[in-house]
Amino acid sequence: MPLPNLLIIGAQKAGTTALHAMLAQHESVSMSQPKELNFFCWHWERGVDWYADHFENKPVRGDSCPQDAAGWPDVPERIHATIPDVRLVYLVRDPVERIVSAWLHAWTKGTETRPFAELVRSAGFATSAYVARTRYATQVERYLEHFRVEQLLVLCQEDLIANPLDALARVSEHLNMSPMLGIEARRENQSAGRLRPPWAVRALLGARGGWHRETPTWKSRVAHTATARFGRPVSRPEVLPELRARILELLDPELARLEVLTGVRALRSSGVDGCAEPNRTK
């Protein structure tokens, strides 16, 4: 039963899709299709046999589930009970950029109704999912309660984009396999062509106002068609210095703890374009 020996556990909006696509090109790697099986959080009741059916019997079998590091209870325990020797890869990103990307995603879907500046200034921002999912150290610590530190590799999305071959070489070393050659590293601009659904579409899709896995097919078709015709273009919000300062005030302690745990400081403004130091977990 070919269970995965590699899990990309997050963080959300930090390059997991890009890394998954790169690894899938290698002949010795079987990455799950679809990308996010969400077995350990959403589909645990389906059983291990269902999970194993998504992987070919290749030397490396990988699954990418950013939800696994998003605070779901019992997920690290479930992973350890099922695949205790798995290798984990955790991608991080400049925290401001990650939150901007998460806001863009939610705003485009229509599930976020507040402009970016209003969101960051709001009283509830500190306890929001935007901040919780950027608490990298907290998420890493949850896994290190169950896994050896050498099972975890932390990468910065900025490094994956700037030096994809170097990043893949580190992943190869982490997996104890020969360097991955002939892999095409492409980065698509996911912000291009974003359209925010009009009010009527958000009303059609329900109280949460966005597409979800359980959305009926007919609603999705109507929503996509109406959005393509009447949707408003979405552009990146301006991150004023006060907004960046508020975000970093909340997350600087997390970044400092992450650096102690892994040697990585995920902060592009630290003076380098990417991680301040290479990962030291090995």
C-alpha atoms as a printed R data frame, in Angstrom:
    type eleno elety resid chain resno       x      y       z
1   ATOM     1    CA   MET     A     1   0.000  0.000   0.000
2   ATOM     2    CA   PRO     A     2   1.950  3.060  -1.276
3   ATOM     3    CA   LEU     A     3   1.373  5.727   1.343
4   ATOM     4    CA   PRO     A     4   3.221  9.036   0.923
5   ATOM     5    CA   ASN     A     5   6.703  9.524   2.319
6   ATOM     6    CA   LEU     A     6   6.624 13.279   1.659
7   ATOM     7    CA   LEU     A     7   4.114 15.831   2.918
8   ATOM     8    CA   ILE     A     8   4.162 19.519   2.008
9   ATOM     9    CA   ILE     A     9   2.272 20.794   5.022
10  ATOM    10    CA   GLY     A    10   2.057 24.524   4.260
11  ATOM    11    CA   ALA     A    11   1.989 27.343   4.750
12  ATOM    12    CA   GLN     A    12  -1.019 28.508   2.772
13  ATOM    13    CA   LYS     A    13  -0.239 31.004  -0.022
14  ATOM    14    CA   ALA     A    14   3.490 30.311   0.354
15  ATOM    15    CA   GLY     A    15   4.349 28.365  -2.809
16  ATOM    16    CA   THR     A    16   2.982 24.881  -2.135
17  ATOM    17    CA   THR     A    17   1.313 24.722  -5.564
18  ATOM    18    CA   ALA     A    18   4.533 25.663  -7.346
19  ATOM    19    CA   LEU     A    19   6.629 23.125  -5.443
20  ATOM    20    CA   HIS     A    20   4.021 20.391  -5.960
21  ATOM    21    CA   ALA     A    21   4.038 21.040  -9.724
22  ATOM    22    CA   MET     A    22   7.841 21.008  -9.904
23  ATOM    23    CA   LEU     A    23   8.175 17.731  -8.016
24  ATOM    24    CA   ALA     A    24   5.450 16.095 -10.115
25  ATOM    25    CA   GLN     A    25   7.657 16.432 -13.207
26  ATOM    26    CA   HIS     A    26  10.259 13.984 -11.871
27  ATOM    27    CA   GLU     A    27  10.009 10.380 -13.026
28  ATOM    28    CA   SER     A    28  10.772  9.019  -9.552
29  ATOM    29    CA   VAL     A    29   8.108 11.118  -7.847
30  ATOM    30    CA   SER     A    30   4.373 10.517  -7.572
31  ATOM    31    CA   MET     A    31   2.593 13.643  -6.372
32  ATOM    32    CA   SER     A    32  -1.080 13.314  -5.519
33  ATOM    33    CA   GLN     A    33  -3.766 14.254  -7.996
34  ATOM    34    CA   PRO     A    34  -5.595 16.379  -7.077
35  ATOM    35    CA   LYS     A    35  -3.013 18.387  -5.219
36  ATOM    36    CA   GLU     A    36  -4.790 18.750  -1.888
37  ATOM    37    CA   LEU     A    37  -6.317 15.486  -0.717
38  ATOM    38    CA   ASN     A    38  -6.847 16.888   2.784
39  ATOM    39    CA   PHE     A    39  -6.995 13.352   4.161
40  ATOM    40    CA   PHE     A    40  -5.743 14.124   7.657
41  ATOM    41    CA   CYS     A    41  -8.122 17.048   8.214
42  ATOM    42    CA   TRP     A    42 -11.279 16.747   6.074
43  ATOM    43    CA   HIS     A    43 -11.382 13.127   4.879
44  ATOM    44    CA   TRP     A    44  -9.945 11.100   7.753
45  ATOM    45    CA   GLU     A    45 -13.093  8.989   7.909
46  ATOM    46    CA   ARG     A    46 -12.462  7.673   4.369
47  ATOM    47    CA   GLY     A    47  -9.609  5.527   5.648
48  ATOM    48    CA   VAL     A    48  -6.015  4.808   4.718
49  ATOM    49    CA   ASP     A    49  -6.911  2.631   1.712
50  ATOM    50    CA   TRP     A    50  -8.712  5.556   0.073
51  ATOM    51    CA   TYR     A    51  -5.659  7.734   0.695
52  ATOM    52    CA   ALA     A    52  -3.201  5.199  -0.696
53  ATOM    53    CA   ASP     A    53  -5.179  4.867  -3.930
54  ATOM    54    CA   HIS     A    54  -3.985  8.343  -4.962
55  ATOM    55    CA   PHE     A    55  -0.293  7.404  -5.223
56  ATOM    56    CA   GLU     A    56   1.769  5.385  -7.657
57  ATOM    57    CA   ASN     A    57   4.379  3.038  -6.237
58  ATOM    58    CA   LYS     A    58   7.397  5.265  -6.886
59  ATOM    59    CA   PRO     A    59  10.402  6.016  -4.648
60  ATOM    60    CA   VAL     A    60   8.922  9.376  -3.613
61  ATOM    61    CA   ARG     A    61   5.198  9.754  -3.035
62  ATOM    62    CA   GLY     A    62   4.029 13.211  -2.060
63  ATOM    63    CA   ASP     A    63   0.934 15.039  -0.924
64  ATOM    64    CA   SER     A    64   0.533 18.800  -0.503
65  ATOM    65    CA   CYS     A    65  -1.991 19.871   2.113
66  ATOM    66    CA   PRO     A    66  -1.546 23.408   3.443
67  ATOM    67    CA   GLN     A    67  -4.607 22.812   5.605
68  ATOM    68    CA   ASP     A    68  -2.533 20.335   7.631
69  ATOM    69    CA   ALA     A    69  -0.619 23.200   9.240
70  ATOM    70    CA   ALA     A    70  -3.595 25.517   9.643
71  ATOM    71    CA   GLY     A    71  -4.462 24.630  13.218
72  ATOM    72    CA   TRP     A    72  -6.615 21.553  12.686
73  ATOM    73    CA   PRO     A    73  -6.701 19.525  15.917
74  ATOM    74    CA   ASP     A    74  -5.117 16.085  15.907
75  ATOM    75    CA   VAL     A    75  -3.584 16.414  12.427
76  ATOM    76    CA   PRO     A    76   0.099 16.013  13.452
77  ATOM    77    CA   GLU     A    77  -0.910 13.068  15.664
78  ATOM    78    CA   ARG     A    78  -2.835 11.458  12.808
79  ATOM    79    CA   ILE     A    79   0.064 11.886  10.412
80  ATOM    80    CA   HIS     A    80   2.524 10.404  12.896
81  ATOM    81    CA   ALA     A    81   0.252  7.451  13.600
82  ATOM    82    CA   THR     A    82  -0.119  6.740   9.871
83  ATOM    83    CA   ILE     A    83   3.300  7.569   8.368
84  ATOM    84    CA   PRO     A    84   5.723  8.162  11.264
85  ATOM    85    CA   ASP     A    85   8.847  8.321   9.089
86  ATOM    86    CA   VAL     A    86   7.435 10.816   6.578
87  ATOM    87    CA   ARG     A    87   9.555 13.746   5.445
88  ATOM    88    CA   LEU     A    88   7.899 17.133   5.926
89  ATOM    89    CA   VAL     A    89   8.403 20.302   3.901
90  ATOM    90    CA   TYR     A    90   7.059 23.574   5.233
91  ATOM    91    CA   LEU     A    91   7.129 26.665   3.021
92  ATOM    92    CA   VAL     A    92   7.091 30.112   4.579
93  ATOM    93    CA   ARG     A    93   6.835 33.578   3.117
94  ATOM    94    CA   ASP     A    94   7.288 37.185   4.128
95  ATOM    95    CA   PRO     A    95   4.327 37.430   6.532
96  ATOM    96    CA   VAL     A    96   2.983 40.647   5.017
97  ATOM    97    CA   GLU     A    97   3.092 39.164   1.525
98  ATOM    98    CA   ARG     A    98   1.388 35.979   2.701
99  ATOM    99    CA   ILE     A    99  -1.451 37.922   4.300
100 ATOM   100    CA   VAL     A   100  -1.831 40.121   1.213
101 ATOM   101    CA   SER     A   101  -2.058 37.002  -0.947
102 ATOM   102    CA   ALA     A   102  -4.609 35.408   1.369
103 ATOM   103    CA   TRP     A   103  -6.692 38.592   1.320
104 ATOM   104    CA   LEU     A   104  -6.540 38.743  -2.483
105 ATOM   105    CA   HIS     A   105  -7.747 35.155  -2.678
106 ATOM   106    CA   ALA     A   106 -10.663 35.771  -0.294
107 ATOM   107    CA   TRP     A   107 -11.564 39.153  -1.809
108 ATOM   108    CA   THR     A   108 -11.626 37.661  -5.307
109 ATOM   109    CA   LYS     A   109 -13.888 34.809  -4.191
110 ATOM   110    CA   GLY     A   110 -16.149 37.274  -2.448
111 ATOM   111    CA   THR     A   111 -15.711 35.662   0.979
112 ATOM   112    CA   GLU     A   112 -13.900 38.767   2.251
113 ATOM   113    CA   THR     A   113 -15.936 41.980   2.297
114 ATOM   114    CA   ARG     A   114 -13.498 44.378   3.966
115 ATOM   115    CA   PRO     A   115 -10.852 46.313   2.014
116 ATOM   116    CA   PHE     A   116  -7.333 45.332   3.023
117 ATOM   117    CA   ALA     A   117  -6.616 48.430   5.115
118 ATOM   118    CA   GLU     A   118  -9.908 48.083   6.984
119 ATOM   119    CA   LEU     A   119  -9.163 44.426   7.676
120 ATOM   120    CA   VAL     A   120  -5.707 45.076   9.146
121 ATOM   121    CA   ARG     A   121  -6.946 47.971  11.266
122 ATOM   122    CA   SER     A   122  -9.909 46.017  12.633
123 ATOM   123    CA   ALA     A   123 -10.017 44.930  16.276
124 ATOM   124    CA   GLY     A   124 -10.408 41.279  15.326
125 ATOM   125    CA   PHE     A   125  -7.442 41.122  12.962
126 ATOM   126    CA   ALA     A   126  -5.034 39.870  15.649
127 ATOM   127    CA   THR     A   127  -7.120 36.737  16.176
128 ATOM   128    CA   SER     A   128  -8.136 36.261  12.542
129 ATOM   129    CA   ALA     A   129  -7.256 33.299  10.326
130 ATOM   130    CA   TYR     A   130  -4.995 35.641   8.345
131 ATOM   131    CA   VAL     A   131  -2.703 35.999  11.347
132 ATOM   132    CA   ALA     A   132  -3.173 32.479  12.709
133 ATOM   133    CA   ARG     A   133  -2.053 30.945   9.428
134 ATOM   134    CA   THR     A   134   1.045 33.151   9.453
135 ATOM   135    CA   ARG     A   135   2.154 31.966  12.890
136 ATOM   136    CA   TYR     A   136   4.885 29.829  11.393
137 ATOM   137    CA   ALA     A   137   6.699 28.995  14.624
138 ATOM   138    CA   THR     A   138   3.497 27.881  16.341
139 ATOM   139    CA   GLN     A   139   2.709 25.563  13.445
140 ATOM   140    CA   VAL     A   140   6.239 24.150  13.329
141 ATOM   141    CA   GLU     A   141   6.199 23.530  17.078
142 ATOM   142    CA   ARG     A   142   3.014 21.454  16.749
143 ATOM   143    CA   TYR     A   143   4.842 19.109  14.377
144 ATOM   144    CA   LEU     A   144   8.058 18.955  16.363
145 ATOM   145    CA   GLU     A   145   6.043 17.531  19.259
146 ATOM   146    CA   HIS     A   146   5.630 14.383  17.152
147 ATOM   147    CA   PHE     A   147   8.441 14.346  14.579
148 ATOM   148    CA   ARG     A   148  12.225 14.530  14.764
149 ATOM   149    CA   VAL     A   149  13.651 17.873  13.735
150 ATOM   150    CA   GLU     A   150  15.582 16.222  10.881
151 ATOM   151    CA   GLN     A   151  12.272 15.145   9.319
152 ATOM   152    CA   LEU     A   152  11.364 18.804   8.703
153 ATOM   153    CA   LEU     A   153  12.697 21.067   5.967
154 ATOM   154    CA   VAL     A   154  11.689 24.726   5.981
155 ATOM   155    CA   LEU     A   155  11.938 26.681   2.725
156 ATOM   156    CA   CYS     A   156  11.111 30.275   1.852
157 ATOM   157    CA   GLN     A   157   8.822 30.905  -1.088
158 ATOM   158    CA   GLU     A   158  11.073 33.796  -2.137
159 ATOM   159    CA   ASP     A   159  13.997 31.367  -2.470
160 ATOM   160    CA   LEU     A   160  11.873 28.871  -4.399
161 ATOM   161    CA   ILE     A   161  11.031 31.606  -6.904
162 ATOM   162    CA   ALA     A   162  14.484 33.198  -7.117
163 ATOM   163    CA   ASN     A   163  16.553 29.967  -7.086
164 ATOM   164    CA   PRO     A   164  14.239 27.035  -7.866
165 ATOM   165    CA   LEU     A   165  17.040 24.606  -8.720
166 ATOM   166    CA   ASP     A   166  18.809 25.311  -5.437
167 ATOM   167    CA   ALA     A   167  15.544 24.835  -3.564
168 ATOM   168    CA   LEU     A   168  14.898 21.539  -5.362
169 ATOM   169    CA   ALA     A   169  18.428 20.405  -4.528
170 ATOM   170    CA   ARG     A   170  17.670 20.954  -0.846
171 ATOM   171    CA   VAL     A   171  14.422 19.009  -1.187
172 ATOM   172    CA   SER     A   172  16.317 16.174  -2.919
173 ATOM   173    CA   GLU     A   173  18.856 16.069  -0.102
174 ATOM   174    CA   HIS     A   174  16.039 16.079   2.436
175 ATOM   175    CA   LEU     A   175  14.504 13.065   0.680
176 ATOM   176    CA   ASN     A   176  17.871 11.279   0.386
177 ATOM   177    CA   MET     A   177  17.591 11.094  -3.396
178 ATOM   178    CA   SER     A   178  19.833 12.192  -6.242
179 ATOM   179    CA   PRO     A   179  19.435 15.771  -7.485
180 ATOM   180    CA   MET     A   180  16.315 16.405  -9.532
181 ATOM   181    CA   LEU     A   181  17.390 17.314 -13.046
182 ATOM   182    CA   GLY     A   182  15.382 18.489 -16.034
183 ATOM   183    CA   ILE     A   183  12.613 20.077 -14.013
184 ATOM   184    CA   GLU     A   184  11.028 23.168 -15.500
185 ATOM   185    CA   ALA     A   185  10.462 25.879 -12.941
186 ATOM   186    CA   ARG     A   186   7.577 28.105 -13.959
187 ATOM   187    CA   ARG     A   187   5.839 30.741 -11.925
188 ATOM   188    CA   GLU     A   188   2.443 31.849 -13.092
189 ATOM   189    CA   ASN     A   189   1.059 35.175 -11.982
190 ATOM   190    CA   GLN     A   190  -2.077 34.066 -10.173
191 ATOM   191    CA   SER     A   191  -3.086 37.677  -9.551
192 ATOM   192    CA   ALA     A   192  -3.472 38.377 -13.246
193 ATOM   193    CA   GLY     A   193  -7.055 38.412 -14.462
194 ATOM   194    CA   ARG     A   194  -8.676 38.216 -11.013
195 ATOM   195    CA   LEU     A   195 -12.350 39.218 -10.992
196 ATOM   196    CA   ARG     A   196 -14.463 39.838  -7.889
197 ATOM   197    CA   PRO     A   197 -17.977 38.369  -8.222
198 ATOM   198    CA   PRO     A   198 -20.797 40.947  -8.336
199 ATOM   199    CA   TRP     A   199 -23.185 41.204  -5.404
200 ATOM   200    CA   ALA     A   200 -25.844 39.042  -7.055
201 ATOM   201    CA   VAL     A   201 -23.360 36.201  -7.524
202 ATOM   202    CA   ARG     A   202 -22.251 36.380  -3.898
203 ATOM   203    CA   ALA     A   203 -25.910 36.243  -2.851
204 ATOM   204    CA   LEU     A   204 -26.480 33.227  -5.117
205 ATOM   205    CA   LEU     A   205 -23.561 31.393  -3.553
206 ATOM   206    CA   GLY     A   206 -24.920 31.825  -0.054
207 ATOM   207    CA   ALA     A   207 -24.063 33.502   3.209
208 ATOM   208    CA   ARG     A   208 -20.320 32.859   2.824
209 ATOM   209    CA   GLY     A   209 -20.435 34.434  -0.614
210 ATOM   210    CA   GLY     A   210 -17.881 32.282  -2.414
211 ATOM   211    CA   TRP     A   211 -17.209 29.023  -4.224
212 ATOM   212    CA   HIS     A   212 -16.750 26.005  -1.994
213 ATOM   213    CA   ARG     A   213 -16.374 22.279  -2.500
214 ATOM   214    CA   GLU     A   214 -20.031 21.700  -1.677
215 ATOM   215    CA   THR     A   215 -21.358 24.397  -4.042
216 ATOM   216    CA   PRO     A   216 -23.899 22.816  -6.458
217 ATOM   217    CA   THR     A   217 -22.626 22.546 -10.025
218 ATOM   218    CA   TRP     A   218 -25.393 24.675 -11.508
219 ATOM   219    CA   LYS     A   219 -24.650 27.479  -9.084
220 ATOM   220    CA   SER     A   220 -20.964 27.327  -9.958
221 ATOM   221    CA   ARG     A   221 -21.696 27.549 -13.669
222 ATOM   222    CA   VAL     A   222 -24.019 30.526 -13.262
223 ATOM   223    CA   ALA     A   223 -21.560 32.223 -10.914
224 ATOM   224    CA   HIS     A   224 -18.561 31.720 -13.206
225 ATOM   225    CA   THR     A   225 -20.465 32.995 -16.239
226 ATOM   226    CA   ALA     A   226 -21.813 36.069 -14.444
227 ATOM   227    CA   THR     A   227 -18.443 36.846 -12.873
228 ATOM   228    CA   ALA     A   228 -16.652 36.603 -16.226
229 ATOM   229    CA   ARG     A   229 -19.121 39.131 -17.686
230 ATOM   230    CA   PHE     A   230 -19.837 41.472 -14.794
231 ATOM   231    CA   GLY     A   231 -17.030 40.922 -12.288
232 ATOM   232    CA   ARG     A   232 -14.749 43.745 -11.258
233 ATOM   233    CA   PRO     A   233 -10.966 43.462 -11.720
234 ATOM   234    CA   VAL     A   234  -9.014 42.941  -8.510
235 ATOM   235    CA   SER     A   235  -5.700 44.670  -7.988
236 ATOM   236    CA   ARG     A   236  -3.091 44.301  -5.287
237 ATOM   237    CA   PRO     A   237  -3.820 46.564  -2.299
238 ATOM   238    CA   GLU     A   238  -1.419 49.255  -1.209
239 ATOM   239    CA   VAL     A   239   0.385 48.180   1.949
240 ATOM   240    CA   LEU     A   240   0.898 51.400   3.854
241 ATOM   241    CA   PRO     A   241   3.801 51.529   6.340
242 ATOM   242    CA   GLU     A   242   1.338 51.594   9.265
243 ATOM   243    CA   LEU     A   243  -0.319 48.401   8.003
244 ATOM   244    CA   ARG     A   244   2.978 46.597   7.600
245 ATOM   245    CA   ALA     A   245   4.042 47.752  11.059
246 ATOM   246    CA   ARG     A   246   0.836 46.398  12.618
247 ATOM   247    CA   ILE     A   247   1.279 43.018  10.941
248 ATOM   248    CA   LEU     A   248   4.909 42.715  12.003
249 ATOM   249    CA   GLU     A   249   4.146 43.822  15.543
250 ATOM   250    CA   LEU     A   250   1.852 40.810  15.813
251 ATOM   251    CA   LEU     A   251   4.168 38.357  14.082
252 ATOM   252    CA   ASP     A   252   7.737 39.408  14.943
253 ATOM   253    CA   PRO     A   253   7.820 37.089  17.992
254 ATOM   254    CA   GLU     A   254   6.812 34.212  15.705
255 ATOM   255    CA   LEU     A   255   9.575 35.038  13.248
256 ATOM   256    CA   ALA     A   256  12.152 35.143  16.021
257 ATOM   257    CA   ARG     A   257  11.030 31.744  17.371
258 ATOM   258    CA   LEU     A   258  11.037 30.273  13.882
259 ATOM   259    CA   GLU     A   259  14.642 31.375  13.455
260 ATOM   260    CA   VAL     A   260  15.624 29.704  16.725
261 ATOM   261    CA   LEU     A   261  13.820 26.487  15.767
262 ATOM   262    CA   THR     A   262  14.955 26.202  12.149
263 ATOM   263    CA   GLY     A   263  17.506 28.861  11.276
264 ATOM   264    CA   VAL     A   264  15.008 30.484   8.891
265 ATOM   265    CA   ARG     A   265  13.723 34.024   9.313
266 ATOM   266    CA   ALA     A   266  10.856 34.519   6.875
267 ATOM   267    CA   LEU     A   267  11.057 38.253   6.367
268 ATOM   268    CA   ARG     A   268  11.994 39.752   3.030
269 ATOM   269    CA   SER     A   269  12.658 43.160   4.548
270 ATOM   270    CA   SER     A   270  15.408 41.657   6.722
271 ATOM   271    CA   GLY     A   271  17.916 42.783   4.117
272 ATOM   272    CA   VAL     A   272  17.898 39.806   1.764
273 ATOM   273    CA   ASP     A   273  15.431 38.587  -0.839
274 ATOM   274    CA   GLY     A   274  14.218 35.486   0.925
275 ATOM   275    CA   CYS     A   275  15.348 33.616   4.024
276 ATOM   276    CA   ALA     A   276  17.865 35.300   6.260
277 ATOM   277    CA   GLU     A   277  19.670 32.040   6.869
278 ATOM   278    CA   PRO     A   278  19.553 28.583   5.272
279 ATOM   279    CA   ASN     A   279  17.545 25.890   7.027
280 ATOM   280    CA   ARG     A   280  19.493 24.280   9.869
281 ATOM   281    CA   THR     A   281  17.249 21.334  10.697
282 ATOM   282    CA   LYS     A   282  19.616 18.845   9.062
